[in-house]
Amino acid sequence: MKKVLILMCIVSALVSCKQENKQVVEVTYPETRKVDTVDTYFDTEIKDPYRWLEDDRSDETAAWVKAQNEVTFGYLEKIPFRNQIKNKLEDLWNYEKIGAPFTEGDYTFYLKNDGLQNQYVLYKRDKDGNEEIFLDPNNFSEDGTTSLAGLEFSKDSKTVAYAISEGGSDWRKVIIMDVTSKAILGDTLIDIKFSGLSWKGNEGFYYSSYDKPTGSELSAMTDQHKLYYHKLGTSQSEDKIVFGLDQKRRYIGGYVTEDDKYLIITAANSTYGNELYIRFDKSKQ
């Protein structure tokens, strides 16, 4: 329904524009260099004249992006009814939004956005109804582009590990915090990608990641996922590799069952099909 309303508003804005405000804007796009790059797959030659743009850290690519942006925003800024659409959308989206609550220990948590906040705020409420801001991602960075990318509480709900994403990056940082005092515990874990978090009791948790690429984090290949175990009070360099050294797998995940007896490991080399492994903790017998 919201999408229909938004579409109707945009159409109305377009129709209501006066004829004298209409103007034809000619767009001259920057020239994009072509190269003679050819790959052969199964005896078939495939031309790739824009391969050089895959180097996202080169000065030439940066200059190309800048030139494209100048053309794009130069055109958008000349649309006479652009601000009308912007203001209408802002008005439609400016309402309080609250996520489904969940309980951890003695507290109830929920996400809320007052209306136009860049990021949802995580609130904590006790049994007496007293509530406070638990985590406000809008304060994670000055420009508001660092988001809360996941969180997991220890079995006794006294400690939380939460992941943050900076600028929408798939590479995450994980911060460990005391739930009551909100004191940060130990070092921040870095260079974590495509990972959940799963606690083993209250002593530590499992997470997944790749070796950090030597080139660009955006375009360099990452093809060997590994499952790690982090014990509280130790540095990330001491984290043990639990699974993923024997052969390359693109995706590996691990989670601990509620009774803490089993570690369930999934592994796959594509987005379909998987391997499944179960590890039993003999100390829980």
N, C-alpha and C positions, 0 to 999 in steps of 0.2 A: 504494500500500500504506500509506504514511504517513497519507494522508487517511482511509483506512478505520480505522486504529488510533485516530486522533484522534476520529473519530465514535463508535467503540465506547466509548472512555473517557468521552465526554460522556454517552452513553446510559446507561452503567453508573452514572455519578454521579447521574443523574436518578432512575434506578430505585432506587438504594440509599438515597435520602433517606427518612427516617422520616416517617410520616404526620403526626405531631405538629409537624414542622418546616414542613409546607406551610401557606401562608397566601395569601389573596387580597389583592392590593395594588391598590387603586383608583388610577388615574392621572388626574390633572386637568391637561390640557395648557393652556399659556398661550394666550390668545386672540390670533389673528393678524389684524391689520387688513387690510381689503380696500379696494381703490380702484377707481374706475370708469375703468380703462384699457382701451381697445378699439382694435385694429388691424384694418384691412380689407385682405384679400388676395384678389385675383381676385373682387371683389364679395361676399366672405364676411367677416362680422365675427367676429373672434377676441377673446374677453375674456381679459384678463391681470390679474386682481385683485391678484396678489402681485408686480407689477413692481418695487415699491419695494425689495424684498429684493435686487434685483440691484446696488444701491448698497452694496457691501461695506465702504465706508469711513464710512458714516453712523452717527451715534450710535444711531439707532433700530434699525438692523440689528444693531449690536453688543449692544444690550439684548435683542433678540429671541433671538440666539444664546445669550447668557448664561442667559436664562430656560429655553430648551430644554435646555441642558446640566444645569441644576439638576434638572429633571424626570427626565431620562435617568439621570444618575448617582445620583439619589436612589432610583430604582427598582432599578438594578443593585446598589447597595450593600446592599439588603435581601434579595438572593437568598442563602439560607443555605448553598448548596453552591458558591458562586462561587469561593471560595478553593481548594476541592478541585479544581475544573477547572483553575484557574490553575496550581496546583502540579503537576498531572499533565502539563499541556502543557509547562511549564517543564522537567520531567524528561525528556520525550520529545525536546525540541529541544536539550537540553544535551549535544551531542557535537561533536567536532572535524569541521569541514567544510573541504575543500581544493578549489580550482578547478584547471582544467587549466593546466599550465605553458606558458610561451611564452618564446622566446629573443630577446634584443635585444643585439647586439654580443657582448661577453664574458660576459654575465650571463643567468641564467635567472630569470624572475619568476613568481610565483604568488600567488593570493589565499587567505587562510586566516582562518577564524573559530574561536576556541577553544571556542565553544559558545553563549554568550549575549551576545556582543558586539553592540552596535548596528550596527556596520559591519565589513565584511571588511577585513583588513589586507593590504597588498601587500608581499610579501617579495622580496628580491633575493639570489641565490646565485651565487658565482663558480665558476670551473672547479675549484677545489680543495675545493669543498663548504662553504666558509664562507658563512654567510648572515646577513642583517641585515634589520631593518624598513626598507623603502624609503619607504612612505607609510602613515601610520596615520590614517585618517579619524576615528577615535574621539577624536583630539586636535584636530580642526579646529574644534570648538566645545565649550563646556562641557556642553551638554545632549545631545551625541551625534547631533544631527539633521542635521549637514552631511555630505554623502556625496561619495564620489569618483564623478563622473558620466562619466568617460571620460578616456583618455590616448592620446597618440600620440608616438612617438619620431622624431627626425630621421633622415635617411638613414644617417648614420654612427653612430647610436645613442648619441651623446654628450650629447644634449639631449632633454628631454621636455617636452611641453606637456600639462598635465592640467586637466580641468574639475571644478569643485565645484558642488554644488547645496545651497543653504541652506534647510533646512526643507521640502525636497521641491519647491522652486520650479523652474519651467521656465527661469527666467532664471539663467544660469550665469556664473561667473567662470572665467577661464583663467589659470593660473600657469605660468610657464616656469622650468625648473630644470635645473641641470647634474647629469647622472646620477651622476658619480663623487663630487663634493664635496657634492651636494645643496644647493648655493648657489642662491638665487633670482636669476634674470637679468631685469633690467628691470622694468617696471611690470606689474601685474596687469590683464588685459583684463576689462572688465565689460560687463554688459547684452548677453549673448550667449544666443540662444534658438533651439532646434531646429537644432542645428548639430553637424556632425562636425568633425574637425581633420585636415588633410592637408598634410604638409610638402612644400615644393619644395626639394629638396636639404637643405642645412643652414642656409639663410639665412633662412627664414621659412615661414609656413604659411597655408593658406586656411581660412576659417570663415564661417558664415552668421549673420545676425541681422536684426532689425527695428529701426526707429527706436523708441526708448523712448517709451512712451505718456505723455501728460501727466497722465492720471488714474490709476486703480488698475492696478497691474501684473497683478492677478488677472482683472479683467473688461474692461479697455479693449481696443478692437479693435487687432489687429496683422495687417495684411493685405498688406504689401509686404516680402517677404523679399529680402535682398540678399547677394551673395557678396563677401567682403572678402579682401584679402591683407595680412597683417601681417609686416613685416620686422623681424628681431631688432635690438635697439638703437634702435628708434624708438618714439615714443609711439603709443597707439591712435588719437589724433586725426589722425595722418598715414596711417592705413591707407587703401589704395586700394579703391574699389568696382570690382570686376571685372565683375559682372553683376547686372542687376536694376533698372536705372534707367529703361529704355525703357518698361516696362509693369509693372503690378502682377501679382505671382505670390505665392501664399501660401507656397509651399515651394520653396527653391532649395538645391541641394547641389553641392559640387565636390570632386573628388579627383584626385590626380596619379598617373599610372601609374608603375610601379616603375622604368622607365628614365628617368623625369623628362622625357620628351618631350611628353607630352600632359596637358592638363587636361580632365577629363570633367565636364561640367556638366549636371545634371538640374534640371528646373523643372516645377511643376505648380500647379494651382489647387484641387485636391481630393486625396483620398486614392487616387484611381485615375487612370490615364493620365498621361503625362508628355511633356515635350519633352527632347530630348537634343542637346547641343552638344559639339563637340570642338575644343579649341584646341591648335595645334601650336607648340612652342617652337623657333623657327628656330635658336637658338644651339646646339641639341643635334644639328644635322645633321652 
